[in-house]
């Protein structure tokens, strides 16, 4: 939320262009990709609840470091630490769903996990906008990000089951490598990883650069921009929540294909409309389909290799982080060289390519 809503303000603090400041997400996602690969091993060795809590702790430490960052390089370094949390929290949460819930309830439960991230925007966007107007982006870290992450850590400790999968402290190196081999030798699982990477690239149009587009192209205020973020987050939340019923009716794969296609198409379209309200409508609709796509794609991916769900979802986290890093880098570069329309067209087109990959190369193991 901080780098989306207040990207312009952070860039001004450190004296760099918005396109350059947008690259703060690149080391963040690089760290997330690298650590997600380690998670493929750690998820076999350690309890999933413990790994999830360690991820939440890393986010807390990162927020503290960003608050004290005195220059651009320190901001990049401390912000990147939260990439460790990205690599741990979501894949472990989804893995726990696979362990504790029956098949017919998993897509809806994943929808709630996906929605929880968007709901943080619904709650956080107006709060962040208000706090930022009082004391700037650093006060947001102290007054909102730190308390929120600490609360999440406490709730995970209290509310999650004490035990999950049977961890193996003396497991061999061959078994570790076997979990990777099992996933990467499965052509459908590999297709899901590729599709998730492409889908994440396309989503950066909405997630990272969408708010800056409205602030620069239509000269909206920070307060109005926070409402835009609120609307997009609400759309994403509702999309992710309704996806469970939709996926159960049409199937995980058709749901993933259709929503990935529509998300990519609308990510291209919204920047071409000269009218603020029409552009906002398409932006919110794109967020809706990206929310549905996140739930559907994660649900489809979770079922690919049931024996090694932790490894599968950790590699999925790596794929999604890689896609987000590529989207941030490519989007920022195109924004510096060209404009929002070119950037949106290039990244959104990859969402359509993701739909093609899911359609032709993936299968749903739960369906005949």
C-alpha positions in Angstrom: 0.0 0.0 0.0 2.8 2.4 0.9 4.6 2.1 -2.5 1.4 2.2 -4.4 -0.4 5.1 -2.8 2.6 7.2 -1.7 5.1 6.3 -4.4 5.3 9.9 -5.6 5.9 11.2 -2.1 8.6 8.6 -1.3 10.3 9.5 -4.6 10.2 13.2 -3.6 11.8 12.4 -0.2 14.8 10.7 -1.8 15.0 13.0 -4.8 14.5 10.4 -7.5 11.9 10.0 -10.4 8.7 8.0 -9.9 9.9 5.4 -12.4 13.1 5.0 -10.5 11.4 4.8 -7.1 9.1 2.2 -8.5 12.2 -0.1 -8.7 12.1 -0.4 -4.9 9.9 -3.4 -5.7 12.5 -5.1 -7.8 15.0 -6.1 -5.0 11.9 -6.8 -2.8 10.7 -9.4 -5.4 14.2 -10.7 -6.1 14.7 -11.5 -2.4 11.2 -13.1 -2.4 12.1 -15.3 -5.4 15.4 -16.5 -3.9 13.9 -17.1 -0.5 10.9 -18.9 -1.9 13.3 -21.4 -3.4 14.7 -22.0 0.0 11.1 -22.4 1.3 10.7 -25.4 -1.0 13.2 -27.1 1.3 12.2 -25.5 4.6 8.5 -26.5 4.1 9.6 -30.1 4.2 11.8 -29.6 7.2 9.8 -27.3 9.5 6.2 -26.9 10.6 4.2 -24.6 8.3 2.8 -22.5 11.1 6.3 -21.8 12.4 7.4 -20.7 8.9 4.4 -18.5 8.5 5.1 -16.7 11.8 8.8 -16.2 10.9 7.6 -14.5 7.7 5.3 -12.2 9.7 8.2 -11.3 11.9 10.4 -10.4 8.9 7.7 -8.0 7.7 7.7 -6.3 11.1 11.5 -5.9 11.1 11.4 -4.5 7.5 8.8 -1.9 8.4 11.0 -0.7 11.3 14.0 -0.5 8.9 12.1 1.5 6.3 11.0 4.0 9.0 14.6 4.8 9.8 16.0 4.7 6.2 17.9 7.9 5.5 18.6 7.4 1.8 17.4 5.6 -1.3 19.8 2.7 -1.0 18.9 2.0 2.6 15.2 2.2 1.7 15.8 -0.4 -1.0 17.7 -2.7 1.4 15.3 -2.6 4.3 12.2 -2.8 2.1 13.6 -5.9 0.4 13.6 -7.7 3.7 9.8 -7.9 3.6 10.3 -10.0 0.5 11.2 -12.8 2.9 7.8 -12.4 4.4 6.1 -12.6 1.0 8.0 -15.8 0.3 6.8 -17.4 3.6 3.3 -16.1 4.6 1.0 -16.7 1.6 2.4 -20.1 0.5 2.3 -21.4 4.0 -1.2 -20.1 4.6 -2.5 -21.8 1.4 -0.6 -25.0 2.2 -2.3 -25.1 5.6 -5.7 -24.8 3.8 -4.7 -27.9 1.7 -3.9 -29.8 4.9 -6.9 -28.9 7.0 -9.9 -28.4 4.6 -11.7 -30.8 2.3 -11.4 -30.3 -1.5 -14.7 -28.6 -2.1 -14.0 -25.9 0.5 -10.4 -25.1 -0.5 -11.1 -22.6 -3.4 -13.4 -20.5 -1.2 -10.9 -20.6 1.7 -8.1 -19.5 -0.7 -10.4 -16.8 -1.8 -10.6 -15.5 1.8 -6.8 -15.6 2.0 -6.5 -13.6 -1.2 -9.3 -11.3 -0.1 -7.5 -10.7 3.2 -4.7 -9.0 1.4 -7.1 -6.8 -0.6 -9.2 -6.1 2.6 -6.0 -4.7 4.1 -6.2 -2.1 1.3 -9.9 -1.4 2.0 -9.0 -0.8 5.7 -5.6 0.7 5.1 -6.0 3.0 2.1 -8.2 5.7 3.9 -6.1 5.3 7.1 -2.8 5.7 5.2 -4.1 8.7 3.3 -5.2 10.3 6.6 -2.0 9.6 8.4 0.2 10.6 5.5 -1.5 14.0 5.3 -0.8 14.4 9.1 2.9 13.4 9.1 4.0 11.9 5.8 4.8 8.4 4.7 7.2 7.6 7.6 4.4 8.2 10.1 2.4 5.6 8.2 5.0 3.0 9.0 5.1 3.9 12.7 1.3 4.4 13.2 -0.1 1.7 10.9 2.3 -0.8 9.3 4.1 -1.8 12.5 1.0 -2.2 14.7 -0.8 -4.2 11.9 2.1 -6.6 11.4 2.5 -7.2 15.1 -1.2 -7.9 15.4 -1.0 -10.4 12.5 1.8 -12.1 14.3 -0.2 -12.4 17.5 -3.3 -13.7 15.7 -1.3 -16.3 13.9 0.2 -17.5 17.1 -3.1 -17.8 18.9 -5.5 -18.9 16.1 -3.6 -21.3 13.9 -3.4 -25.1 14.7 -0.4 -26.1 16.8 0.6 -28.8 14.4 0.4 -29.3 10.7 2.3 -31.7 8.5 4.8 -34.2 9.9 8.1 -32.4 9.7 11.2 -34.5 9.2 14.3 -33.2 11.0 16.6 -35.9 9.6 15.3 -36.0 6.1 17.9 -36.6 3.4 19.2 -34.3 0.7 17.8 -36.6 -1.8 14.3 -36.2 -0.4 14.7 -32.4 -0.5 15.7 -32.6 -4.2 12.9 -35.1 -4.8 10.3 -32.6 -3.8 11.6 -30.1 -6.5 11.9 -32.9 -9.0 8.3 -34.0 -8.4 7.0 -30.5 -9.1 9.3 -29.5 -12.0 8.9 -32.8 -13.8 5.1 -32.3 -13.9 4.3 -30.5 -17.1 1.0 -29.1 -15.7 2.6 -27.9 -12.5 5.3 -26.2 -14.6 2.6 -24.5 -16.8 0.9 -23.2 -13.6 4.2 -21.7 -12.5 4.7 -20.0 -15.9 1.1 -18.8 -15.9 1.4 -17.4 -12.4 4.5 -15.5 -13.4 2.9 -13.9 -16.5 -0.3 -13.1 -14.5 1.8 -11.4 -11.8 3.5 -9.2 -14.4 0.2 -8.0 -15.8 -1.2 -7.2 -12.3 1.6 -4.7 -11.6 -0.3 -2.3 -14.0 -3.0 -2.1 -11.4 -1.2 -2.8 -8.2 1.9 -0.6 -8.5 1.3 1.9 -11.3 -2.4 2.4 -11.3 -2.6 5.0 -8.5 0.3 7.0 -10.0 -1.5 6.9 -13.3 -4.6 8.6 -11.9 -2.5 11.1 -9.8 -0.4 12.2 -12.8 -2.9 11.9 -15.7 -5.9 13.3 -14.0 -4.2 15.4 -11.2 -6.2 13.8 -8.4 -5.3 14.5 -4.8 -3.7 12.0 -2.4 -7.0 11.8 -0.6 -8.9 11.0 -3.8 -6.1 8.5 -4.8 -6.7 6.7 -1.5 -10.3 6.3 -2.4 -9.3 4.9 -5.8 -7.1 2.4 -4.0 -10.0 1.6 -1.7 -12.3 1.0 -4.7 -9.8 -1.2 -6.5 -9.1 -3.2 -3.3 -12.8 -3.7 -2.7 -13.2 -4.9 -6.3 -10.3 -7.3 -5.9 -11.7 -8.5 -2.6 -15.2 -9.2 -4.0 -13.7 -10.9 -7.0 -11.6 -13.2 -5.0 -14.5 -14.1 -2.7 -17.0 -14.9 -5.4 -14.5 -17.0 -7.3 -15.0 -20.0 -5.0 -18.5 -20.6 -6.2 -17.6 -19.7 -9.8 -14.7 -22.2 -9.8 -16.8 -25.0 -8.2 -19.4 -24.5 -10.9 -17.2 -24.2 -14.1 -14.0 -25.8 -12.8 -10.7 -24.4 -11.6 -9.0 -24.4 -15.0 -11.8 -22.6 -16.9 -12.1 -20.1 -14.1 -8.3 -19.4 -14.2 -8.2 -19.1 -18.0 -11.2 -16.7 -18.3 -10.3 -14.4 -15.4 -6.6 -14.2 -16.5 -7.7 -13.2 -20.0 -10.2 -10.5 -18.8 -7.7 -9.1 -16.3 -5.0 -8.7 -18.9 -7.4 -7.2 -21.4 -8.8 -4.6 -19.0 -5.3 -3.7 -17.8 -4.6 -2.7 -21.3 -7.8 -0.8 -21.8 -8.2 1.5 -18.8 -5.2 3.8 -19.6 -6.6 4.7 -23.1 -9.8 6.3 -21.8 -9.6 10.1 -21.5 -12.5 10.3 -19.0 -11.6 9.8 -15.3 -14.7 8.0 -14.4 -14.7 5.6 -17.3 -11.0 4.8 -16.7 -11.8 4.2 -13.0 -14.6 1.8 -13.9 -12.3 -0.3 -16.1 -9.6 -0.2 -13.5 -11.9 -1.5 -10.8 -13.2 -4.2 -13.2 -9.7 -5.2 -14.0 -9.0 -5.5 -10.2 -12.2 -7.7 -9.9 -10.9 -10.2 -12.5 -7.4 -10.2 -11.1 -8.9 -11.0 -7.7 -10.9 -13.9 -9.2 -7.8 -15.0 -11.1 -5.6 -15.1 -8.0 -8.1 -17.4 -6.2 -8.6 -19.6 -9.2 -5.0 -19.9 -10.1 -3.8 -20.6 -6.6 -6.5 -23.2 -6.2 -5.6 -24.9 -9.4 -1.9 -24.8 -8.5 -2.5 -26.2 -5.0 -3.9 -29.5 -6.4 -1.0 -30.2 -8.9 1.3 -32.2 -6.6 -0.6 -33.0 -3.4 2.3 -34.9 -1.8 4.5 -31.7 -1.8 2.0 -28.9 -1.5 4.5 -26.8 0.6 7.1 -27.1 -2.2 4.5 -26.4 -4.9 3.2 -23.3 -3.2 6.7 -22.1 -2.3 7.7 -22.3 -6.0 4.5 -20.6 -6.9 5.4 -17.8 -4.5 8.8 -17.6 -6.3 7.0 -17.5 -9.7 4.6 -14.8 -8.6 7.4 -12.7 -7.0 9.5 -13.1 -10.1 6.6 -11.9 -12.2 6.0 -8.9 -9.9 9.7 -8.0 -10.1 9.7 -8.2 -13.9 6.5 -6.2 -14.0 7.9 -3.5 -11.7 11.1 -3.3 -13.7 9.6 -3.5 -17.1 6.7 -1.2 -16.2 9.1 1.4 -14.7 11.4 1.3 -17.7 8.5 1.7 -20.2 7.1 4.5 -18.1 10.5 6.4 -18.2 10.9 5.8 -21.9 7.3 6.1 -23.1 4.0 6.6 -21.2 1.3 4.8 -19.2 -0.5 3.5 -22.3 2.6 1.7 -23.7 3.4 0.3 -20.3 -0.1 -0.9 -19.7 -0.4 -2.5 -23.2 2.9 -4.4 -22.8 2.2 -5.7 -19.3 -1.5 -6.4 -19.9 -0.8 -8.4 -23.0 1.2 -10.8 -20.8 -2.0 -11.5 -18.8 -3.6 -12.7 -22.0 -0.6 -14.9 -22.7 -1.0 -16.3 -19.2 -4.6 -17.3 -20.1 -3.2 -19.1 -23.2 -0.6 -20.9 -21.2 -3.2 -22.1 -18.6 -5.6 -23.2 -21.4 -3.2 -25.3 -23.5 -0.7 -26.6 -20.9 -2.4 -27.0 -17.5 -4.8 -29.7 -16.3 -7.0 -29.9 -13.2 -6.0 -33.2 -11.4 -9.3 -33.2 -9.5 -11.4 -33.4 -12.6 -11.6 -36.4 -15.0 
